[in-house]
Amino acid sequence: MSAIINDIEIIKSESSKINDVDFENLKFGSVFSDHMLECNYKDGKWELPKVVPFAPITLDPSAKIFHYGQSVFEGMKAYKDSNDDVWLFRPLENFKRLNISSKRLAIPELPESYFMEGLKALLEVDKDWIPKQDGSSLYIRPFVFASGSGFHASPADEYKFIIATAPSGSYFSGKIKVLIEQKYSRSANGGVGFAKAGGNYAGQFYPTQLAIDKGYQQVIWTDDTNHEYIEEAGAMNIFIRINDTLITGPTSDRILDGITRKSIIELAKSKGIPVEVRKISVHEVVEAAKNGSLKEMFGAGTAAVVSPISGFGFQDKDYELPEIESTYADFIKKSITDIQTNKSEDPFGWRYKL
């Protein structure tokens, strides 16, 4: 059955999988909704997007995504409040960043209307997939990749834009222990670290596994030159609280301009929390841990919002963070999730109603 929503063609699935899903026990990103948005770039332009049944994709073995890694993605969430209204969180920021990432990887940029109207149409069709349980949401994964074929090392002539969704519970639970990396680098000056490129994450897996083998859950990435400055926490931006001041590194060629990151900075400042956006050295963090001024460390990103860190390892020594009441991490996470789920006022204009 086909229909039209917001000028987007809708081809509905013949049957739904929704009744087979246990919404009380959702693992992150492992169950997928009935439909996806699909849009192809051919002959120098993006064709009109359409909503189609969620299904495997057929590609030629010479498709350039397999050989040269032209692939970028975003992470978003949709929330349903007690009145069954559906909300997004700063979706235009995701659209803008997707195009920033695409441009860096020589992928044609998307029209805003294709992204936003396509997303609205997809969520309208699959709105029953948006869970209402506390801590749950519909995770949204927009991505673009090279579908054009050929073994020659050059940008593809065809691309595919897809939005797929997955009802999900909480991404992380509890605090994590991290290892400050002193050998491997996530990204480099002049590189693609600021882009949300698939290859950035592939390059993290091996060093992260080495850290896991040592008893840690994640890696703290440092600069590529001297491994002197703290940059990111696994696949998240990082915040460090020394005394009452919240510190995070400035964005650069190497650091992703996280939407949760910039929201935390704005929220914290509005609540009177001292915030410094500056380079912070490993030495400063270690010394703060030794003298007791290091109060908190946490990762920040779409999936977990805030992921508290219990301690870190550096040069074969572990440093435990103190157990304190009324943490910034808990306050910030609740403040942002309450805005996202329409449980509080939104003085920043971040919430987007469908």
C-alpha positions in Angstrom: 0.0 0.0 0.0 1.3 3.4 -0.9 0.4 7.0 0.2 1.9 10.5 0.3 2.9 12.3 3.5 4.6 15.8 3.2 5.2 15.1 -0.5 7.1 11.9 0.5 5.9 8.7 -1.2 5.1 6.0 1.4 5.3 2.3 0.6 4.0 0.5 3.6 5.1 -2.9 4.8 2.6 -5.7 4.3 2.8 -6.7 7.9 4.3 -5.3 11.1 6.8 -6.8 13.5 5.7 -4.6 16.4 3.7 -7.3 18.2 6.8 -9.5 18.5 8.8 -6.8 20.3 9.2 -6.8 24.1 9.2 -3.0 24.8 10.0 -3.6 28.5 13.4 -5.1 27.7 14.9 -3.3 24.8 18.6 -3.5 24.0 20.2 -0.5 22.3 20.0 -0.6 18.5 19.1 -4.3 18.1 15.4 -4.2 17.1 14.4 -2.3 14.0 11.1 -0.6 13.1 9.0 -1.5 10.1 10.1 1.2 7.7 13.1 3.3 6.6 13.6 6.4 4.5 15.6 6.0 1.3 16.9 8.5 -1.1 19.4 8.1 -4.0 21.9 10.4 -5.6 22.2 9.8 -9.3 23.1 11.9 -12.4 24.4 14.8 -10.2 21.3 15.2 -8.0 19.4 13.8 -5.1 16.2 12.1 -6.1 13.0 12.5 -4.1 13.1 10.4 -0.9 10.5 7.8 -0.1 9.6 5.6 2.9 9.9 1.9 2.2 9.7 -1.3 4.3 12.9 -1.9 6.3 14.9 -4.5 4.3 18.4 -5.5 3.3 20.2 -3.4 0.7 21.7 -4.9 -2.5 25.0 -3.4 -3.6 27.5 -4.2 -6.3 30.8 -5.7 -4.9 32.6 -2.8 -6.5 30.5 -0.2 -4.6 32.9 2.4 -3.3 31.7 2.2 0.3 33.5 -1.1 0.5 36.8 0.1 -0.9 37.2 3.8 0.0 35.0 4.3 3.0 32.8 7.2 1.9 30.3 6.9 4.8 28.9 9.4 7.3 26.1 9.1 9.9 24.2 10.8 12.6 22.5 9.7 15.9 19.2 11.2 17.1 16.2 10.2 19.2 12.4 10.6 19.1 10.5 10.7 22.4 6.8 10.3 23.2 5.3 12.1 26.2 2.4 11.2 28.4 0.0 12.8 25.9 1.5 10.7 23.0 3.0 13.8 21.5 6.3 13.1 19.6 9.4 15.2 20.2 12.8 15.5 18.7 15.9 17.2 20.2 17.6 19.9 18.0 17.2 17.9 14.8 18.4 20.8 12.6 21.8 20.5 14.3 22.0 16.9 13.2 21.1 17.9 9.6 23.8 20.6 9.6 26.4 18.2 11.0 25.6 15.5 8.5 26.3 17.9 5.7 29.5 19.1 7.3 30.6 15.5 7.5 29.5 14.8 4.0 31.4 17.8 2.6 34.6 16.6 4.2 34.3 13.2 2.6 33.4 14.6 -0.8 29.8 13.3 -0.5 27.0 15.6 -2.0 25.2 17.6 0.6 21.5 16.9 1.2 18.7 19.4 0.9 17.2 20.3 4.3 13.7 19.5 3.1 14.6 16.0 2.2 16.1 15.4 5.6 13.4 17.0 7.7 10.3 16.2 5.7 11.6 12.7 5.1 12.2 12.2 8.8 8.7 13.5 9.7 7.1 11.2 7.2 9.0 8.2 8.5 8.1 8.9 12.1 4.5 9.5 11.2 4.3 6.0 9.7 6.2 4.3 12.5 5.0 6.4 15.5 3.7 3.4 17.3 7.3 2.2 17.5 8.3 5.1 19.8 8.3 3.7 23.3 6.9 5.6 26.3 8.8 3.8 29.1 11.2 5.9 31.2 14.7 5.9 29.7 13.5 4.5 26.4 13.3 6.3 23.0 13.2 5.6 19.3 16.9 5.8 18.2 17.2 7.4 14.7 20.2 6.7 12.5 20.5 8.9 9.4 23.4 7.8 7.2 24.9 8.4 3.7 27.3 6.2 1.8 28.8 5.7 -1.6 26.8 3.2 -3.6 28.4 4.0 -7.0 30.6 1.3 -8.4 34.3 1.1 -9.5 37.7 0.2 -8.2 39.3 3.5 -9.2 40.2 5.7 -6.1 37.9 8.6 -6.6 34.6 9.9 -5.2 31.6 7.8 -6.2 29.0 9.0 -8.7 26.1 7.5 -6.8 25.1 7.7 -3.1 22.4 6.5 -0.9 20.8 8.3 2.1 18.9 6.2 4.6 17.2 6.9 7.9 16.6 3.7 9.9 15.1 3.6 13.4 15.3 1.3 16.4 13.3 1.4 19.6 15.8 1.3 22.4 16.3 1.3 26.2 19.1 3.0 28.0 22.5 2.8 26.2 24.7 2.7 29.3 23.9 1.8 32.9 26.2 2.6 35.8 29.6 4.2 35.8 32.5 3.1 33.6 36.2 2.8 34.2 38.4 4.3 31.4 42.1 4.1 30.3 43.9 7.2 29.1 45.4 6.3 25.7 49.1 7.0 25.3 49.9 5.2 22.0 46.9 5.1 19.6 45.1 8.2 18.2 41.5 8.7 17.3 42.2 11.5 14.8 44.8 14.0 13.7 45.1 17.7 12.6 43.8 18.1 9.1 42.0 14.8 9.3 38.3 13.8 9.6 38.0 13.6 13.4 35.4 16.5 13.4 33.3 14.5 10.9 30.9 11.8 12.0 32.6 9.3 9.6 32.2 5.6 10.0 35.9 5.0 9.7 36.6 7.1 12.8 34.8 4.5 14.8 36.3 1.5 13.1 39.7 2.8 14.0 38.7 3.0 17.7 37.7 -0.7 18.1 41.2 -2.2 18.4 42.6 0.1 21.0 39.3 -0.1 22.9 39.5 -3.9 22.9 43.1 -3.6 24.3 41.7 -1.4 27.1 38.9 -3.9 27.8 41.4 -6.7 28.0 43.1 -4.7 30.8 39.8 -4.4 32.8 38.6 -1.0 31.5 35.3 -0.3 29.6 36.5 2.6 27.4 39.4 4.7 26.2 40.1 8.4 26.9 41.6 9.7 23.6 44.5 12.2 23.8 46.0 14.5 21.1 47.9 12.8 18.3 51.1 14.7 18.7 52.3 14.1 22.3 49.3 12.4 23.9 49.4 15.4 26.3 45.8 16.7 26.2 42.4 15.0 27.0 40.2 15.0 23.9 37.3 12.5 23.9 35.9 9.6 25.9 35.4 6.6 23.6 32.7 7.7 21.1 31.7 10.6 23.3 32.8 14.1 24.2 34.2 14.4 27.7 33.6 16.8 30.6 35.9 17.0 33.7 34.9 18.7 36.9 37.7 20.2 39.0 36.4 21.6 42.2 33.2 23.3 41.0 34.3 24.1 37.5 33.2 22.0 34.5 35.9 21.8 31.8 35.7 20.4 28.2 38.1 20.7 25.3 37.5 23.0 22.4 36.3 21.6 19.1 38.9 21.2 16.4 39.8 19.1 13.4 40.1 16.2 15.9 37.1 16.7 18.1 33.4 16.2 17.1 31.1 19.1 17.7 28.7 17.1 19.8 25.1 18.3 20.0 24.8 17.0 23.6 28.2 18.7 24.3 27.0 22.2 23.2 23.7 21.7 25.0 25.5 20.8 28.3 27.7 23.9 28.0 24.7 26.2 27.5 22.6 24.5 30.2 25.4 24.6 32.8 26.1 28.3 32.2 22.4 29.1 32.5 22.4 27.3 35.9 25.4 29.2 37.2 27.9 26.3 36.9 31.3 27.7 36.0 32.3 26.3 32.6 35.7 26.5 30.8 36.1 25.4 27.2 39.9 25.0 27.0 42.6 22.4 26.5 43.1 20.3 29.6 46.2 18.2 30.0 46.6 14.7 31.3 49.0 16.0 33.9 46.3 18.5 35.2 43.8 15.7 35.5 46.2 13.3 37.3 47.3 16.1 39.7 43.7 16.9 40.4 43.0 13.3 41.2 46.0 13.2 43.5 45.1 16.4 45.5 41.4 15.6 45.7 40.1 18.5 43.5 39.0 16.1 40.7 35.3 15.6 41.5 33.7 14.2 38.3 34.4 13.0 34.8 31.7 12.0 32.3 31.1 11.3 28.7 28.4 13.2 26.7 26.6 12.0 23.6 23.2 11.3 22.0 22.9 7.6 23.0 23.6 7.9 26.8 23.3 11.7 27.2 25.7 11.5 30.1 27.9 8.5 31.0 29.6 8.9 34.4 33.2 7.8 34.9 34.2 6.0 38.1 37.9 6.2 37.6 40.8 6.1 35.1 44.0 4.4 34.4 47.2 6.1 33.4 50.8 4.7 33.2 49.9 1.5 35.0 48.2 3.2 37.9 44.5 3.6 38.6 42.8 6.7 40.0 39.4 6.4 41.6 37.0 9.3 41.6 35.2 10.2 44.8 31.6 9.3 45.5 29.8 12.6 45.9 26.2 13.7 46.3 24.4 16.0 43.9 26.7 15.4 41.0 26.8 17.6 37.9 26.4 14.5 35.8 23.0 13.5 37.4 21.7 17.1 37.4 22.6 17.6 33.8 21.3 14.3 32.6 18.0 14.8 34.3 17.7 18.4 33.1 18.3 17.5 29.4 16.1 14.4 29.4 13.3 16.3 31.1 13.5 18.8 28.2 13.7 16.0 25.6 10.7 14.2 27.0 8.5 17.3 27.6 8.6 16.9 31.4 9.9 20.5 31.9 10.1 23.9 30.3 12.4 24.4 27.4 13.9 27.8 27.8 16.5 27.1 25.0 14.1 26.2 22.2 15.7 22.8 21.7 12.6 20.7 21.7 11.0 20.1 18.3 7.4 18.8 18.1 6.3 16.7 15.2 
